[in-house]
Amino acid sequence: MTLPPYIQVRPDGILLAVKLQPRAAKNEISGLHGNELRVRVTAPPVDEAANDALLRFLADTFDCPRSCIELMHGHTSRHKRIKLTGVSPETVIQAVSRSTSAR
């Protein structure tokens, strides 16, 4: 199986490349932006609110506990690296596919 460019499989989990858009109309995965997954959240980029909203949204989308998702890089940038543990690449691909096709 060929993985999309936004997923990297590591021995300790999966790394997702995400481009975050804060202050959106709704929380959603809106497709790809180059080699990154574009995610929109309603929270503003103030006091980690957008980062927290992103991690909660991804936990809901991938149906995993919030404790399985960690922001590794990009705390103050729109370009982020998210580490997922206990989630398979297939689960991520299926959830992204469902999210983008439901729009």
N, C-alpha and C positions, 0 to 999 in steps of 0.2 A: 504494500500500500504506500503510495506516494503521499507524503504529508504536505499540507499547505505551508507557504513560507512563513506564516505567523506562529507556527508551532515548532519548538525544538524539544526533542526528547533527551532528558538527562538521566543519569542513574538514580538521582534522588527525586525525580518528578518531571514535570513538563514546564517549559518556559513559554509564555505567550508574549508576543510583541503586540502592544496595544497603542493606538492613538486615541486619546481621550478628548471628547468635546464636552466641556461643562456648560451649564446653563441652557440645556436643550429643552425642547418642549416635553419630551418624555424619555424615560430610560429605555435604550434599545441598542442592539447591535445593528449597525447600518451598512455593513459590508466590509470591503477591503479598501485600504489606502496604501498602495504600494505593497510592501511586505508586512504590513501591520493590519490588525483587526481594528476597525473603527467602531468605537463605543461611545454613545451619547448618554449623559446623565443630567438630571435636572438640577443637581446641587451646584452651587457656585464654587469657584476655585479659591476658597477662603478657609483658613484653619483646617486643612486636610479634609474638608467636607466632601469635595469631589472625589478624592481618593477613597474615602470610606464608602461613599455611594457606589463607586465602581466595584469595590471588593464585595459589597453586599449583593449588588446586581449580578455579578459573575457567580457567586455562590448559589443564588436562586436559579440562574440560567443553567448551570451545570449540575444542579441538584446535589450539592455537597455542603458540608459544614463550612462555615466562615473560617474556621481554624485551619482548613486545608488550603487556603489561599493567602499568599504573602506578596506584598509589593517589594520587589527586589531593587529596581532602579527606576529613577524618574519621579521622585517625590515632588519636585517642583516643576516638572516638565510635562508637556502633553504626551510625549513619547515615553511609554512605560514598559517594563518587563515584569510580568506577573508569574510567580511560581505556584504551580498546582501540585499537590501531593494527593495520591489516592484517587486520581481521575485519569482515565485512559484517553489517549488521543482520539480514539473513535467516539467517545462520549462528547468531547469538545466539538469535533467536526459535525456530529449529528445535531447538537444543540445550536451551533452557529447556522447550520443549514435550515433548521426549523425557524429560527429567529428571522433570518433574512427572507425566507419564502413567505412568512406570515405577513409581511409588510405590504 
